[in-house]
Amino acid sequence: MEEELELFDDMTTFELTKEYALQLDQDDRIASFRNRFLFPQKQGIPKTYFLGNSLGLQPVSARLAMAKVLEQWADDGVESFFQGNDPWLNFHGLLVKKLSEIAGAKNSELSIMNQLSVNIHLMLVSFYKPVGKRKKILIESKAFPSDQYAVDSFIKLLGQDPQDILIEVKPSGENQVLQDEDVVAAIHQHADEIALVFIGGINYYTGHVFDMKHITQEGHKIGAMVGFDLAHAIGNIELNLHDWDVDFACWCSYKYLNAGPGAVGAVFVHERHHLDASLKRLTGWWGYKKEDRFLMEDSFVPEPDATGWQLSTPSIFLFACLKASLSIFEEAGWKNILAKQNKMKGWLKFLIDDITSMEEAHVKCLTPDSRGCQVSLFFQENGKIVYDQLTEAGFMVDWREPGVIRLAPVPLYNTFEEVWSFYETLKSILTSSNIKP
Ligand SMILES: Cc1ncc(COP(=O)(O)O)c(C=O)c1O
């Protein structure tokens, strides 16, 4: 199903009509993949689910995938790791093959393991290499709390004071959105001091997509390691982690990858680090060189790729769910998904621009044009009332204090008509008498 990526940067290509939305849906080559997902319902009617940035929908096939593991366990016990037509030991390799295109990584650079916050800790252990004055960690201010807590506690564990180590980059512009220039300026301002740059590839609050290639280049220029939290990026935007030369990245799989609540996460470790014995790491038997793992030797010898960072026996149930979901990505074709994402985000921007241009709306879009599926709308007043009314009308979006509604129509299961209907509903809420300030 591969097709060339269609870019819809020119807003004049869209028309402000429902018919146009319907036409976009008709032209959508991956529209049928919507049927592969289960939608929350209200009195038997599917809700409009725009929360792929929070928890992706359940693939219909997930239940069967879990049931199959239960069956294998019942039928063959531990032998299921090695035998049958789908041995558990093969799961990791299969998953990596499916995920490598989405991450823009070599197979050897991915390890599917643990969950995101745990993996952040593991990566900090390996990629924070302070030397003399070069001991600072640059993060974004108002990073996702778990990133902040992880870095903070890691620094304390090393016997250091976070105030001496952390550089938190704040937005310089008036719209309070951290920009690439802010990060790059901070990198150069502290060029002799930074050991590690670690930020979210997409900011969870604003939906801004950072220029990861540029930030990596600038970080490397001053001699720092560069890593990204890709919770909001994986399965959402095009990534080329290997070519961008990123040192490490980690993510969860329950947002745009639709692998279920608390799904197994993953790390990317660039291949140039695989054999670097100077990198410290926390170790466990599942990271031991595969061919000798069962010799149960005392001293640790890592598998010479990203799986050398694994610690524990894989969670096969979680692998099964991720396998079900990644099979849908594979069938739909990653390039097709990206093409639809591009069109859909253009459509959403076109409609949101129409709303924010209404003087009486008192709403602005926080998300810069460099974005993926997510848009964050800031309401100067009455935001919670708007949110409640959207919820009442069957839209699942999310609310963040002090006045932000985030929504993320995703290409695998949302339609252009749903985006249109959100626009119509929001416009009518904002122009109704009880919302007017
Ligand atoms: C940007 C970001 N980082 C970290 C986390 C924490 O992930 P987990 O709870 O899977 O460890 C999240 C969760 O939503 C997130 O959005």
The ligand as a Tripos MOL2 file, in Angstrom:
@<TRIPOS>MOLECULE
LIG
   16    16     1     0     0
SMALL
NO_CHARGES

@<TRIPOS>ATOM
      1 C1          6.5930   12.7080   28.0270 C.3       1 LIG1
      2 C2          6.3700   11.6040   29.0260 C.ar      1 LIG1
      3 N1          7.4030   11.1340   29.7290 N.ar      1 LIG1
      4 C3          7.2450   10.1540   30.6320 C.ar      1 LIG1
      5 C4          6.0090    9.5920   30.8700 C.ar      1 LIG1
      6 C5          5.8710    8.5160   31.9030 C.3       1 LIG1
      7 O1          5.7170    7.2670   31.3100 O.3       1 LIG1
      8 P1          5.5080    5.9320   32.1630 P.3       1 LIG1
      9 O2          4.3950    6.1820   33.1150 O.co2     1 LIG1
     10 O3          5.1520    4.9130   31.1330 O.co2     1 LIG1
     11 O4          6.7880    5.6420   32.8450 O.co2     1 LIG1
     12 C6          4.9010   10.0420   30.1470 C.ar      1 LIG1
     13 C7          3.5670    9.4720   30.3660 C.2       1 LIG1
     14 O5          2.5780    9.8800   29.8180 O.2       1 LIG1
     15 C8          5.0790   11.0900   29.1960 C.ar      1 LIG1
     16 O6          4.0630   11.5900   28.5080 O.3       1 LIG1
@<TRIPOS>BOND
     1     1     2 1
     2     2     3 ar
     3     2    15 ar
     4     3     4 ar
     5     4     5 ar
     6     5     6 1
     7     5    12 ar
     8     6     7 1
     9     7     8 1
    10     8     9 2
    11     8    10 1
    12     8    11 1
    13    12    13 1
    14    12    15 ar
    15    13    14 2
    16    15    16 1
@<TRIPOS>SUBSTRUCTURE
     1 LIG1         1 GROUP 0 **** ****
